[in-house]
Amino acid sequence: MNKRTKQEIEKEFCLGIILLLMAAHNELEKNRRANLRGHLEALKSILPPENDTHRDTTLSLLTRARNYIRVSLTFLPSFCFPDKFP
């Protein structure tokens, strides 16, 4: 019969704890990515459609949103207050 040493038992115990922590972290990260993906889809749905059919990356989607906001803020004062912004 093979007897395990105290050091081997402790090592196995620590490995089990590490695996549990990693699994919990992986689940949290999966939820974080799903939440982010949902918010990016919501942002994409309120932006005007784009002509090309490429799949948006996070960076390209955020860039489109920034540009849309800049254009909207430039246009908005003259649209809402035509007598004050010629």
ChimeraX attribute file (.defattr): number of C-alpha atoms within 10 A of each C-alpha:
attribute: neighborCount
match mode: 1-to-1
recipient: residues
	/A:1	3
	/A:2	4
	/A:3	6
	/A:4	8
	/A:5	9
	/A:6	9
	/A:7	9
	/A:8	11
	/A:9	11
	/A:10	11
	/A:11	12
	/A:12	12
	/A:13	12
	/A:14	12
	/A:15	12
	/A:16	12
	/A:17	12
	/A:18	12
	/A:19	12
	/A:20	12
	/A:21	12
	/A:22	12
	/A:23	12
	/A:24	12
	/A:25	12
	/A:26	12
	/A:27	12
	/A:28	12
	/A:29	12
	/A:30	12
	/A:31	12
	/A:32	12
	/A:33	12
	/A:34	12
	/A:35	12
	/A:36	13
	/A:37	13
	/A:38	12
	/A:39	12
	/A:40	16
	/A:41	12
	/A:42	11
	/A:43	13
	/A:44	17
	/A:45	10
	/A:46	9
	/A:47	13
	/A:48	10
	/A:49	9
	/A:50	10
	/A:51	6
	/A:52	6
	/A:53	7
	/A:54	7
	/A:55	8
	/A:56	13
	/A:57	10
	/A:58	12
	/A:59	9
	/A:60	11
	/A:61	17
	/A:62	15
	/A:63	12
	/A:64	17
	/A:65	17
	/A:66	12
	/A:67	12
	/A:68	14
	/A:69	13
	/A:70	12
	/A:71	11
	/A:72	12
	/A:73	11
	/A:74	11
	/A:75	12
	/A:76	13
	/A:77	14
	/A:78	13
	/A:79	13
	/A:80	10
	/A:81	10
	/A:82	10
	/A:83	9
	/A:84	9
	/A:85	11
	/A:86	8
